[in-house]
Amino acid sequence: MAYKQNSPFKNLNRWFKEEWKTPGGKEDYSEGENTFRPTKKVSKETPKTWSEVTPESKRKAQKEKNTKGRVTKY
């Protein structure tokens, strides 16, 4: 049986495959949107995509990001 070494970049590679974007579909902060979610489900560890998050959760997260600078899990 061959030895398989775990890659230290496994999670980072998954992050790039998920294609994180703003609600408007931007990949940067140019439009003033500052909350990002993945657009693709890659594995069971992938957080909810924008289509899986409720509108109420989106509003709450945006408000929290604007006031605290961070968003707790939503």
BAFI-3210 file (N, C-alpha, C; in Angstrom, 3 decimals, decimal comma, padded with zeros to 6 digits):
// residues 74
n [1|2|3|4|5|6|7|8|9|10|11|12|13|14|15|16|17|18|19|20|21|22|23|24|25|26|27|28|29|30|31|32|33|34|35|36|37|38|39|40|41|42|43|44|45|46|47|48|49|50|51|52|53|54|55|56|57|58|59|60|61|62|63|64|65|66|67|68|69|70|71|72|73|74]
n.u [000,842|000,580|002,057|000,245|000,469|-000,861|-001,986|-000,894|-002,296|-004,884|-007,404|-007,265|-007,220|-009,781|-011,270|-010,765|-012,011|-014,658|-015,458|-015,954|-018,188|-019,851|-023,264|-024,139|-022,674|-020,057|-016,451|-014,890|-014,419|-015,505|-018,111|-019,026|-020,191|-019,710|-019,925|-019,302|-019,999|-019,807|-020,199|-020,427|-020,989|-018,597|-017,737|-018,808|-018,003|-018,288|-019,628|-023,020|-024,452|-025,238|-027,846|-028,937|-029,139|-031,329|-033,282|-033,646|-031,513|-029,425|-029,765|-029,401|-026,753|-025,382|-025,895|-024,631|-021,986|-021,454|-021,603|-020,007|-017,831|-017,311|-018,797|-020,806|-021,385|-023,735]
n.v [-001,180|002,178|005,138|007,926|011,306|013,980|016,987|020,267|022,318|021,640|022,627|025,270|024,934|023,859|026,097|027,879|026,457|026,686|029,227|032,029|034,732|038,001|038,979|040,227|039,026|039,799|039,603|041,127|044,050|046,256|047,308|048,024|046,013|043,703|041,127|037,751|034,636|031,126|030,003|027,532|024,157|022,123|020,203|018,441|020,134|022,659|025,875|027,267|028,194|031,258|030,928|029,211|030,587|032,462|035,411|037,080|036,307|037,203|040,010|040,451|039,589|041,440|043,820|043,266|042,973|045,573|047,003|045,678|044,708|042,086|038,882|036,583|033,039|032,219]
n.w [000,000|-000,847|000,510|001,528|001,549|003,359|001,967|002,731|001,627|001,146|002,183|001,297|-001,476|-001,806|-001,072|-003,216|-005,294|-004,572|-005,291|-004,076|-003,662|-003,667|-002,746|-005,056|-007,020|-007,386|-007,198|-005,638|-003,501|-004,773|-005,221|-002,758|-001,338|001,233|002,240|001,782|000,143|-000,706|-004,125|-005,170|-004,202|-002,913|-001,130|001,860|003,837|002,865|003,371|003,590|000,461|-001,383|-002,332|-000,498|001,848|003,879|003,084|005,320|006,969|005,383|005,459|008,197|008,521|006,894|008,264|010,704|009,825|008,945|011,343|013,341|011,940|011,523|010,824|012,450|012,409|009,941]
ca.u [000,000|001,380|001,896|-000,395|000,754|-001,901|-001,513|-001,190|-003,102|-006,164|-008,513|-007,138|-007,655|-011,241|-011,783|-010,739|-013,003|-015,992|-015,713|-016,633|-018,615|-020,815|-024,627|-024,277|-021,861|-018,722|-015,380|-014,093|-015,169|-015,699|-019,478|-019,378|-020,684|-018,578|-020,176|-019,018|-020,441|-019,414|-021,221|-020,478|-020,778|-017,502|-017,716|-019,737|-017,484|-018,618|-020,738|-024,200|-024,298|-026,183|-029,213|-029,397|-029,280|-032,595|-033,130|-033,517|-030,138|-028,560|-029,881|-028,796|-025,305|-024,874|-025,953|-023,583|-020,696|-021,285|-021,433|-018,925|-016,704|-017,252|-020,092|-020,795|-021,902|-025,133]
ca.v [000,000|003,394|006,162|009,127|012,446|014,998|018,267|021,400|023,273|021,008|023,539|026,438|024,502|023,754|027,465|028,414|025,739|027,126|030,513|032,932|036,001|038,808|038,703|040,754|038,249|040,382|038,895|042,100|044,995|047,461|047,825|048,308|044,805|043,143|039,775|036,776|033,258|030,304|029,841|026,113|023,162|021,250|019,087|018,632|021,221|023,936|026,581|027,496|029,109|032,373|030,468|028,460|031,506|033,188|036,871|037,659|036,062|038,079|041,362|040,437|039,475|042,709|044,793|042,897|043,264|047,024|047,553|045,028|044,390|040,625|038,204|035,264|032,006|032,366]
ca.w [000,000|-000,977|001,538|001,020|002,402|003,310|001,454|003,613|000,881|000,834|002,456|000,434|-002,807|-001,747|-001,025|-004,577|-006,097|-004,164|-005,947|-003,150|-004,264|-002,926|-003,219|-006,412|-007,938|-007,536|-006,503|-004,895|-002,685|-005,574|-005,140|-001,378|-000,680|001,961|002,739|000,730|000,329|-001,853|-005,162|-005,525|-003,148|-003,305|-000,188|002,977|004,666|002,238|004,029|002,764|-000,671|-001,297|-002,577|000,674|002,972|003,815|002,952|006,662|007,405|004,589|006,016|009,522|008,348|006,361|009,354|011,655|009,186|008,916|012,689|014,081|011,076|011,373|010,801|013,068|011,510|009,520]
c.u [000,887|001,061|001,280|-000,160|-000,368|-001,307|-001,847|-002,098|-004,493|-007,339|-008,463|-007,567|-009,174|-011,863|-011,818|-011,770|-014,427|-016,396|-016,553|-016,933|-019,588|-022,223|-024,860|-023,431|-020,463|-017,704|-014,496|-015,012|-015,573|-017,094|-019,912|-019,968|-019,504|-018,865|-020,040|-019,524|-019,944|-020,558|-021,377|-020,255|-019,709|-017,455|-018,715|-019,274|-017,799|-019,769|-021,917|-023,877|-025,332|-027,617|-029,787|-029,624|-030,576|-032,345|-032,958|-032,098|-029,158|-028,574|-029,193|-027,270|-024,710|-024,846|-024,836|-022,195|-020,420|-021,035|-020,221|-017,678|-016,531|-018,670|-019,925|-021,412|-023,379|-025,440]
c.v [001,243|004,366|007,399|010,257|013,471|016,330|019,382|022,424|022,751|021,973|024,780|026,108|024,386|025,145|028,076|027,733|026,201|028,458|031,447|034,265|036,724|038,452|039,190|040,027|038,794|039,575|039,841|043,055|046,249|048,081|048,147|047,117|044,137|041,807|038,804|035,397|032,450|030,210|028,386|025,254|022,195|020,016|019,363|019,741|022,601|024,589|026,757|028,464|030,223|031,904|029,703|029,348|032,291|034,689|037,563|037,481|036,959|039,499|041,457|040,398|040,784|043,774|044,527|043,224|044,768|047,608|046,989|044,766|042,900|040,081|036,864|034,277|032,246|031,474]
c.w [000,000|000,150|000,902|002,005|002,247|002,864|002,440|002,934|000,546|001,031|001,576|-000,991|-002,865|-001,792|-002,428|-005,469|-005,786|-004,797|-005,077|-003,817|-003,343|-003,401|-004,650|-007,439|-008,166|-006,741|-005,698|-004,140|-003,451|-005,441|-003,717|-000,641|000,009|002,629|001,572|001,126|-000,863|-002,865|-005,574|-004,296|-003,633|-002,414|000,927|003,916|004,094|002,995|003,073|001,631|-000,530|-001,492|-001,388|001,897|002,802|003,674|004,306|007,192|006,661|005,143|007,367|009,426|007,842|007,445|010,360|011,099|009,195|010,300|013,414|013,245|010,839|011,322|011,486|012,086|011,212|008,364]
res [m|a|y|k|q|n|s|p|f|k|n|l|n|r|w|f|k|e|e|w|k|t|p|g|g|k|e|d|y|s|e|g|e|n|t|f|r|p|t|k|k|v|s|k|e|t|p|k|t|w|s|e|v|t|p|e|s|k|r|k|a|q|k|e|k|n|t|k|g|r|v|t|k|y]
***
